[in-house]
């Protein structure tokens, strides 16, 4: 698992360097989360439109590059295609488009919207009597959006045990409204809560297997820029920039250390 996640991070760095796009710190914080989710969800890379598949929504859409690299590793498409990210007429935008990339279930980017989409999808499956699951990954900074908590109130009121919310607690919210104890907040909004090390694949897989009687919230404690925190000492400086050749070599060296 560790070698797989390290290789995904290597690809994130390579694509970012080649394309000039990508949010490396946030992408690095969610690699294990994404990989673990797809080990549990029902899905078929050879048939992305399979009607009985579970759904995953990356609400924190600026982590699209990590999502692309994970989907490529799973066999949804050729990883070499991602190098065109953000280029003219590329199918791989800086935020994912569900009409262009196999495996993408929702076009996201406007923070706070993905969780509302997840509520609607989970409710539709409940009405159908279908046991399909919906998982959405939100950011802690994104949770400063009121729409996140409004969606949770609706989900709890509707009773949606087929819905899982993963909260990437990489402390991006330190520059916004402070959410000191996210587990306490999600409990107060009627969720079943699990706290895990968000960079531990096995712990994340176990957490994602859980299905209770209500919405399940996984508080994933992660590290922004995980794997290269020494070189990216201040991850905020790297929020929207790509490495030059020297920085690229330094990042790879730290990642491989």
C-alpha positions in Angstrom: 0.0 0.0 0.0 2.8 2.4 0.9 4.6 1.8 -2.3 1.4 2.3 -4.3 0.7 5.6 -2.6 4.3 6.8 -3.0 4.1 6.1 -6.8 0.9 8.0 -7.0 2.6 11.0 -5.3 5.5 10.7 -7.8 3.0 10.9 -10.6 1.4 13.9 -9.0 4.7 15.7 -8.9 5.6 14.7 -12.5 2.2 15.9 -13.9 2.4 19.1 -12.0 5.9 19.8 -13.2 5.0 19.0 -16.9 1.6 20.8 -16.9 2.3 23.7 -14.6 -0.9 22.9 -12.7 -2.1 21.1 -9.6 -2.4 21.7 -5.9 0.4 19.5 -4.6 -0.1 19.9 -0.8 -3.8 19.1 -0.8 -3.3 16.3 -3.3 -0.6 14.8 -1.1 -2.9 14.9 2.0 -5.6 12.8 0.3 -3.8 10.1 -1.6 -4.4 7.4 1.1 -8.0 8.5 1.5 -8.7 8.1 -2.2 -6.9 4.8 -2.5 -8.8 3.4 0.5 -12.2 4.5 -0.7 -11.8 2.6 -4.0 -10.7 -0.5 -2.2 -14.2 -0.6 -0.6 -16.6 0.9 -3.1 -18.2 -1.2 -5.8 -16.9 0.0 -9.1 -15.6 -1.3 -12.4 -12.8 0.6 -14.3 -13.7 -1.3 -17.5 -17.3 -0.1 -17.1 -17.4 3.3 -15.4 -21.2 3.6 -16.1 -22.1 0.3 -14.4 -25.5 0.9 -13.0 -24.9 -0.8 -9.6 -21.7 1.1 -8.9 -21.2 3.1 -5.7 -20.5 6.8 -6.1 -17.6 8.9 -4.9 -17.6 12.7 -5.0 -14.5 14.8 -4.5 -16.1 17.9 -3.1 -12.7 19.6 -2.5 -12.3 19.8 -6.3 -8.9 21.4 -6.2 -7.5 17.9 -5.4 -8.4 16.7 -8.9 -4.9 15.8 -9.8 -4.7 13.3 -7.0 -8.1 11.9 -8.1 -6.9 11.5 -11.7 -3.7 9.7 -10.6 -5.7 7.3 -8.4 -8.2 6.6 -11.2 -5.4 6.0 -13.6 -3.7 3.6 -11.2 -7.0 1.7 -10.9 -7.2 1.3 -14.7 -9.8 3.9 -15.7 -7.5 5.4 -18.3 -3.9 5.7 -19.5 -1.9 7.7 -16.9 0.2 9.4 -19.7 -3.0 11.3 -20.7 -3.0 13.2 -17.4 0.2 15.2 -18.4 -2.1 17.4 -20.6 -3.9 18.6 -17.4 -5.0 22.2 -17.8 -3.8 22.5 -21.4 -6.0 23.6 -24.4 -8.6 21.0 -25.3 -7.4 18.6 -22.6 -10.0 16.4 -21.0 -8.2 16.8 -17.7 -9.1 20.2 -16.2 -7.7 21.7 -13.1 -11.1 20.8 -11.6 -12.6 17.5 -12.9 -15.5 17.4 -15.4 -17.7 14.4 -15.2 -18.6 14.6 -18.9 -14.9 14.3 -19.9 -13.1 11.9 -17.4 -14.2 8.3 -16.8 -14.8 7.6 -13.1 -15.7 11.2 -12.2 -19.2 11.3 -10.8 -19.6 15.1 -10.3 -18.0 18.2 -11.7 -16.8 20.0 -8.5 -14.7 23.0 -7.7 -17.1 25.5 -6.0 -16.4 24.5 -2.4 -19.4 23.3 -0.3 -21.4 21.9 -3.2 -20.3 18.3 -3.3 -21.8 17.3 0.0 -25.2 18.6 -1.2 -25.0 16.5 -4.3 -24.1 13.5 -2.2 -27.2 13.9 -0.1 -29.4 14.0 -3.2 -27.8 10.9 -4.7 -28.0 8.9 -1.4 -31.7 9.9 -1.0 -32.4 8.7 -4.6 -30.9 5.3 -3.8 -32.9 5.1 -0.6 -36.2 5.9 -2.4 -35.3 3.2 -5.0 -34.6 0.7 -2.3 -31.1 0.3 -3.7 -28.2 -0.4 -1.4 -25.7 1.7 -3.4 -23.4 3.9 -1.4 -22.3 7.5 -1.8 -19.0 8.8 -0.4 -17.9 12.4 -0.5 -14.6 13.9 0.6 -14.7 17.4 1.9 -11.9 19.7 3.2 -11.6 21.2 6.6 -11.3 24.7 5.0 -14.3 23.9 2.9 -16.2 23.2 6.0 -16.2 27.0 6.6 -19.0 27.0 4.0 -22.5 27.0 5.7 -23.8 24.7 2.9 -21.8 21.8 4.4 -23.7 21.9 7.7 -27.0 22.6 6.0 -26.5 19.4 3.9 -25.6 17.4 7.0 -28.8 18.6 8.8 -30.8 17.5 5.8 -29.0 14.1 5.6 -29.5 13.4 9.3 -33.2 14.4 9.0 -33.7 12.1 6.0 -31.8 9.2 7.6 -29.2 8.2 5.0 -27.1 5.3 6.3 -25.8 4.8 2.7 -23.9 8.1 2.9 -20.3 8.6 4.1 -18.6 12.0 4.6 -14.9 12.0 4.8 -13.5 15.1 6.4 -9.8 15.8 5.4 -8.5 17.4 8.6 -5.2 18.7 7.2 -5.7 22.0 9.2 -6.2 24.2 6.2 -8.9 25.9 8.2 -6.3 27.5 10.4 -6.6 30.5 8.1 -10.4 30.6 8.4 -13.0 29.9 11.0 -11.6 27.5 13.6 -13.2 24.0 13.8 -11.5 22.8 16.9 -13.1 19.5 17.4 -14.7 18.3 14.1 -15.8 14.9 15.6 -17.8 16.7 18.2 -19.4 18.9 15.5 -20.4 16.0 13.3 -21.8 14.1 16.3 -23.9 17.2 17.1 -25.3 17.1 13.6 -26.5 13.6 14.0 -23.7 11.6 12.4 -22.0 8.4 13.3 -18.4 9.4 13.7 -15.1 7.5 13.3 -11.6 9.2 13.7 -8.6 7.8 11.9 -5.1 8.6 10.8 -5.9 9.9 7.3 -2.5 8.7 6.0 -3.0 5.1 7.1 -4.6 3.1 4.3 -5.6 0.1 6.4 -7.3 2.2 9.0 -9.1 4.1 6.3 -10.3 0.9 4.6 -11.7 -0.4 7.9 -13.5 2.9 8.5 -15.0 2.9 5.1 -16.4 -0.6 5.5 -18.6 0.6 8.4 -22.3 1.1 7.8 -24.6 2.1 10.6 -28.0 3.5 11.0 -27.3 7.1 10.0 -24.8 9.2 8.0 -21.2 8.1 8.7 -18.6 10.8 9.1 -14.9 9.8 9.0 -12.6 12.4 10.5 -9.3 11.7 8.6 -6.4 13.5 10.4 -3.9 14.1 7.6 -0.8 16.2 6.9 -0.9 18.8 4.2 1.9 18.0 1.8 2.4 14.5 3.4 5.6 12.9 2.2 7.4 16.1 1.4 6.8 18.3 4.4 10.4 19.2 4.9 10.9 20.7 1.5 7.4 22.2 1.4 7.8 23.6 4.9 5.1 26.1 4.3 2.5 24.3 2.2 0.5 27.5 1.7 3.3 28.8 -0.5 2.8 25.7 -2.7 -1.0 26.0 -2.8 -1.2 26.8 -6.6 2.4 26.4 -7.9 4.3 23.7 -9.6 8.0 22.8 -9.1 10.9 23.8 -11.3 13.5 21.2 -12.2 15.6 21.7 -9.1 12.5 21.7 -6.8 11.2 18.6 -8.6 14.4 16.7 -7.9 14.4 17.8 -4.2 10.8 16.8 -3.8 11.4 13.4 -5.3 14.5 12.9 -3.1 12.5 13.6 0.0 9.6 11.4 -1.1 12.0 8.5 -1.7 13.9 9.0 1.6 
